[in-house]
Amino acid sequence: MTLDERKAAARKAAFQRRKLAFEAQLPGAAGKLSEVLAGYRGAPLSGFLPIRTEIDPTPAMAEAAAHGPVGVPVIQGKGQPLKFARWEPDCALVDGPFGARVPELLEYFEPEVLIVPLVAFDRRGGRLGYGGGFYDRTLQMLRTRRPTLAVGFAFAAQEDDALPLEETDQPLDLIVTEAAVITPRA
């Protein structure tokens, strides 16, 4: 089985686990995320507006917005890194690429802390996304400019023991779920 086939199989299984976790909606995740982000108050932060069965980081983002700039990703095009537009609770939103909502007014900035959506994660900080490489390219670019913290936010059910990863996959620095805050091990 090729790496691409292994990634596709891992994504399919993870989407099923995520769907079941989304339907169960166990409490605690947003509170744990807020606790983690409290240690970075005022630092430019990017979150995401959830699509489909993604876990919802917006309560923690709203809390963080009271202390500093918060943004959401805006896809620029295939093969390009993301840009981040300033977001505030109750700001006007429009439809963006891939079904994600984006602020109507695109005021861009560079975050130092990113809440990263994902399909699956492992305890080594591995992340499996949707397959477009947007976050991998973006994290690589940002990390060449300054220290950049990548916080994976997911349901505990999205954990996988053996993700098929490649050299270009950027690691997560922390993973927050409704069950735990995980510091990746080598």
N, C-alpha and C positions, 0 to 999 in steps of 0.2 A: 504494500500500500504506500502511495506517495505521501509526502508531507502535506500537500494540499488536500488529499483525500482524508488523511488523519485529522486535519483541522476541520474539515467539513463534518466529519462524524462527531467530533468533540463538540462542535457548535450545535449540531442537531440535538444531542443528548442534553447539553446545557440549557438550550431553549426550553426543553420539556421540563427540566427541574425548575427553571426560573418561573415558568408559567404556573406550576403548582404552588411555588412559594408566594407568587404574586396573589394568587387566589386565596391563600391562607392569611396573608398580611399580618404576620406576627409583629407585635409592637416592639419598640426599642431602638430601631435603627437610626432614626433621625436624631434622637437624643444622644446616642453614642457618637454620631458624626459631629454634632454641635460641641460635645466635650472635646473631641480631637481638634476641631477648628478653633476653639477658644485659645489654644496655645499659639495661634498664628493671627490673633486679632490685628486688624489694620493692614495685613499683608494683602496685596492684590490677589484675588481668588477667582477661580472659574469653577462653576458647577455645571449642571446640565438640566435641561427641561426634559423630563422623562417621556419616552415614547413606548408604545405597546405595553409590555410587561416589565419595564425597567423599574427599579426601586426609586422612590421619590426623594431627592435631596433638597427640595425647595424649602421645607421648614428651616433646615440648618442654613441654607443660603440666605433666607430672609433675616435670620438672626445675625449672620455675619455682615450683611449689608448695612447694619447700624454702626459698624466699626471701620469700614473701609470699602474699597471698590469690589464689586462682585460682577462677574460676567458669565456669559454662556458662549459655547462654540458656534462659529459660523463657518460652514464649509465653503471654501473658495473655488474648488474644482478638483477633479480627479488628479491624484498624485501630488497635491499641494498640501502644505501644513494648514492647520486651522487658524483662524483669527478669532479673537474673543471680543464680543460687544458687551458693553456695560448693561447690566440688568438690575432692576430694582423691583421689589414686590409691587404688583399692580401696574407695572409699566405696560404700554401698548405693545402687543406682539402681532407678528404676521407669520405666515407659513414660510419656512425655509426649505432647503434641500432635504431629502430623505424623510420628510414628515416631521422634522423637528421645528418647533416654533423658535423664532428669533425676535429680538426687540425691533420695533418699527424704526426707531432711530438708532443707527449703527455707529456708536461711539466706541472705537477700538482701543484696547490697551493690552499689555502683556502681563499675564498672571504669574505669580511665583508659587502659588499653591493651586493644584488642579484636582478637583473631584472628578474621577474618571469613571465613565460608565463601562460596563463590560458584559461579556456573555459568560465567561468562566474565569476563575483564578486558581492559583495554587499557593501553597504556603511558602514557596520560594520567591514570591513576588511576580510570578508569571501571570500574564493577562492574555486572554483570547478575546478579541473584539469582533466586530462584524466583518472584517476582512478587507477593509479599504485602506488600512494603514495610516489613517489620519492622525490618531493619537501618537503612534510610534514616530512619525515624521515630526510632529509638533514637539513632543517631549525631547527628541534628539536635538532639535533646533534650540529650544529654550535652555536646555542643559548646557549647551556650548556658550551661552551668554551669562548665566548666573545659576546659583543653586536653585533647583526647581523640585518641589515636592509633589509626587503623584500619589494621590490617595484613591485607591479603588473602593467603590461603594457598590455593594451587592447584597443579595440574600445569601445566607450561609449555605443554602442548597446549591449555589453556583460553584462551590468548591470542587475541584477536580484534582486527583492525585498525580496525574501524569499528563500535563498539557503538551501537545506537540508545538514546540517553539522554534524560532530561528534567530539568528544573530541580530537581525534588525528589530526584534521585539523589545521594546523598552520596558524595564521592570517597574513595578509598583514599589513605593517606599513604605506604605501602610495599606492595610485592607480593613474596611469597616463593614460589619454586617450587624444584623439585629442581635446576634449572639455574642460577638466578640470584636475586639480591636486586635488585629493580627500584625505583628512585626515580622516581615519575611525573614526566613533563615537561609543561609547560603547552601 
